[in-house]
Amino acid sequence: MLDLDRLRRIRLSKRPLGQLLVANLGLRWDYRFPRRTEIVIEGVENIPSDRGVFLAMNHTDRYNYWPLQYELYRRGLRMTATWVKGKYYEGGMTARFLDFTNNIPLPSRGYVITIEFRREIGRPPSREEYRVLRDLVDRKIAADDPLPADASADLRRFVGGDEGLSAFLVGFDRRFDAMIHEVVRLNREALTRHELNVLVFPEGTRSRRLGRGRTGLAQMSQHLSAAIVPIGCSGSDRCYPSNSPFSRGGRIVYRVGAPLEPDGPELGPYRVPPEVLPLTRAATERYGDRYEAITAVVMEKISELVDPEYRAEGEGEGGDERGVERFI
């Protein structure tokens, strides 16, 4: 389970042993035999060598980060830490593997409210209970509003009833913000102390065609004043068509775009003050439009770098209407 104590125990490495073992004992041979996997990186010179950056890539399949990590390592370039969902830390073996291979978990409000409910009540919230809880922490239900009439007894006990709701929400925000402070620490250490690049999938989920980007990357990069390097991945889904970690062979092309600097011409107009703590409700409420605009720029750059079959449905047939419609 991912909580504040678990986040504080995560340690990153400049040369993570787990990645080295996967590369040398697994991928090195899998990409040669029995069917060769050709890995092409176009524009690799766009990845700065003198500083850590965020690498923003589309996520076509379960393993499309492995060939990229392997090829960067083989060329002697900086290794990576990768953002992963907090829910992957529910299983002990999976969590240990993720720690071993230099990953940074990102807790979402939905995840945190679910595990806190389960810890106190002894079961996960029902779909109806979760919807009420999520509306509460997102302030779609105000602290001085009464709980819905059909709210369960367990939910009322969890939030302290109508009388304790305000205190519950203040406490939840405090706990969640403390977790985000640890996530910020891990990202800052990755980029600076450990001289890593941080790999992020802005869509937040796997999809063969580009989907809508989420604003977490925009928020973190603005806070840390770090550049975002867009990368388009094409062909990996044919090498990894299932959940199997073994490639079926084929050709994977990564196209690397020019860095998007936080104060550069593309992102500069939407600059958010670095002192704003990312991924918090306060940051989104005040600067949500700017984060969405930054994300729209990043997703458009990724779209330009992938083959047409990986672009959003209808793109190029009347224009991409996604704009700045993003969410956390």
N, C-alpha and C positions, 0 to 999 in steps of 0.2 A: 504494500500500500504506500502511496506517495503522500507524505505529510511533511510538515516543516522539519522535523528531525531527520527524516529520510533525505530531504534536499540538502541539509547541512552536512550529511555524510558523503555526498558525491564528490569525487576527486577526479579531475581531468589530468591528462598527460600530453606532453609534446609529441611523444612517440608511443601511442597506446599499444600495449602488448597484445591486446585482443585483436586489433586491426592487423598487426603484423603477423599474427598466427593465421588469421583468416586469409590474408593475402598470400602468404608463402606456403602454407600447408593445404589450402583449399583452392583459391581462385587461380593461382599460378598454373595449376595443373588442369583445372576445370576449363579454363579458357583456351587450352591447347588440345586437350583430348576429351572425349573422342571426336567431337565436332568443334572446330575452331571458332572462337568468338573474336571478331575483329573490333577493336575499340579505337575510335577516331575522335580526337579533340581538335576542333578548329577554333583558332583564336585564343589558344592557351596563354599567349603573351598578355592578354587582357587581365589576367589575374595578377594583382600586384605582388611583388616578391618582398617588399620592404615593410609590410604591415598586414595585419589580419583584416579580412573583409567577410561580409555575409555573401554566400553563394545561394542565389535564389533559382530553384530548378523545378520544372514540372515533374509530377510523380505518376508516371504511367503504369507502374507495376510495383510489386512488393520489394524488388531488389534493384531498382535502377540506379541507386546510389553506389552499389558495390563496384561496378565497372569504372565509374568515375574515380572513386577513392583509390582503386587499384592502380589506375593509370597515372594519377597524380603522384602516388607513392613511388611507382616505378620510375618516374621522371625526376625523382628527388625533390619534388615540390612540397609545400606545406601540407601536413595532414589535416584532418577535419574533426570537428565535433558536430553532431547532427541533432537537430530538434526532434523529439519524439513525444507522443501523447502520454499524459500522466497515467492513463488507464493501463498502459503496458507494464506498469510497475505493480500490478496486482498479483502476478505470478512470481514466485521466488526465483525460479531458474531463469525466466525471461529477464527479470530485473537485474540479476547478476551478470547475464550476458551483456545487457545494455550498459551497465557500469564498466564492464571489462573492455568495451569497444568505444568508449568516449562519446556517450550520448548525453544530451541535456533535456530532461523532461519538462514539459510545460503543463502545469495544472490549469484546468479551466474552471470557471465558477460552477458549471454543471457537475464536473467531476468532484470538486471539493464538497459541494452541498450533498452529493450522493453518499460519499464515504462518511461524512460526519453524521448523516441520518442513520446510516447502517450501523455505525459504531455505537450510537446512543440507543437506537430503537431495536437493533438486533436483526434487521432485515433491510434490503434496499427499499426506497420509496416506490410506491406504485406510480403508474404513468400520470394519474391525476394529482397525486401528491407532489411529484416532481415538478409538474407544470406550475403549481401554486408556489412552490419553493423558489423556482427559477424566476418567476414574476416578482417575488419578494426581493431577492438579492439584486435583480435588475431594476428595482424600484418602479416596476409597472403597477405594483400595489404599494401604496404609500404606507409608511410606518404608522400613521395615525388612522388608517382605514381599518375597519374590522375585517377579520379573516372571512373568507367565503363561508356561507352558511353550511355547506356540505363538507367542509374541511374535516378530515378524520381526527379522532381523538389522539392518535399517535403524532400527527402533524402538529396539533395544538400543543401537545406536551413538549415536542421538540423545540418549538419557537417560543415557548413560555406563554402561550395564549395571547389574547389581544393586549393584555397589560404588559407583557414582557417583550413584545415584538420589536419595539424601538431598540432596546438593549441588545436583543439578538442580532439585529442588522448591523449595529455598530461593532459588535464583537466579530461578526463574520467578516466585515470589511477589514478589520484590524488583522485577523488571522490570514486572510487571503493576501493582503498587501505585504505581510511578513514573508510569505512564500515567494511573492514576486521579487522581493529584495534579494532572496537567495538565487532566483533564476537570473537576475541581473548580474549578480556576483559571478556566477558561472560563465555567462557570456563575456563579461569583461575580462575574466582570467583567461578564457580561451583565446581571445583576440590579442591580448597583450602578454601576459606572463608566460603562456604556453606556446605562443606564436603559431596558433592554429587559424584556419578559416572555419567559419560556422556555416554548415549546410542547412538550408531551410526549404521546405516545400510550402510555398505561400497558400496553396489551395487547402492545405490542412487535411487532405484525404487523397486516395488514389483515384485517378481518372485518366482513361486513354486520351480523351480530348480535354483541352484546357477548360477548367471550371472557373468559378469566381474566387478571387484571392481574398484572404483574410488579412486583417491589418496588424497582426502581431509583429511581423517582420518590420513593417514601417515604424511601429512604435519603438521597438528595441534599437533599431539602427539609428533613429533620431536621437534617442537618449544617449547612446554611446558614440555618437558622431562618427559612425563607421559607414563606409561605402557598401553599396549593394551591387554585386556582379551578377547579371542575369545569365542563365544557362538554359538552353533548349535541348532536351533529350529526345531523340527519335530512334526507334528500332528496338529498344530494350524490351518492350512488351512481347515481341516475337521471340526473343531469347528466353524470357521468363514469363511464359503464358499462364502459369499456374502458381501454386504456393511452393513448388519445389525450389530449393536454393541452387539447383544445378542448371546451368545454362544449356539450352538446346543448340547453341551455336547460331552464328549470324553476324550481322554488322550493326554496331551501335554508334551513333554519331552524336557527339556533344558539341554544340556551337556556343562559344563564350562571347558575350557582348562586352562592350566597354563599361567600365565602372560608373555607377550612378552615385555621384558624390552628394552628401547631405546638403552642401551649399552650392552645388553645381547648377547649371542652367535648367536641367530637367526637374530636380527636386527642390532646389533653392526657394522657389516661390511658395512652397508649402512647409517651410522650416518650422519645426516645433522646438521651443526652448529645451536645451539638453537637461535642465533640472527637473523636467516633468517625468515622474515615475511612470514607466510604460505599463500597459496591460491592466491598469486600474480603472475603476468606474469613473473616477474624476478625470483621468486623462482622456477617456473616450467622450465623456460629456462635453468637455471644453474644446478638444481638438479633433473630434471624430471626422469632420469633413476633410481636414488636411491629411490625416492618416489614410482615408479612403482615396484621396487624389494621388498620394504617393504609391499606394498599392496598384491603382489603375495604370500608372506609368510602368511599374515593374512588370505587371502582367502583359502589357502591350509589348514590351521589349522581349519577354519570353516568347510571345506569340510570333514575333518576327524571326525567332531563331529555331523554331521547330518546323518539321515538314508540314505541308498543308493538311494532311490527314489527322494531325494532332491538335489543330487549332479548334477554337470553340465552334460549336454547331452554328452554321449560318454565317460565320465570319467570312467576309469577302463577298457576301451576297446581300448588300444593303447596309453593311457596316456593323461594327461591334457596339452594341448598345449597353454593355456592362458598365461603362463609365466609372463613377466612383461609388457604385453601390456595393459596399463591402460590409462585412460584419466580423465581430470578434468571436 
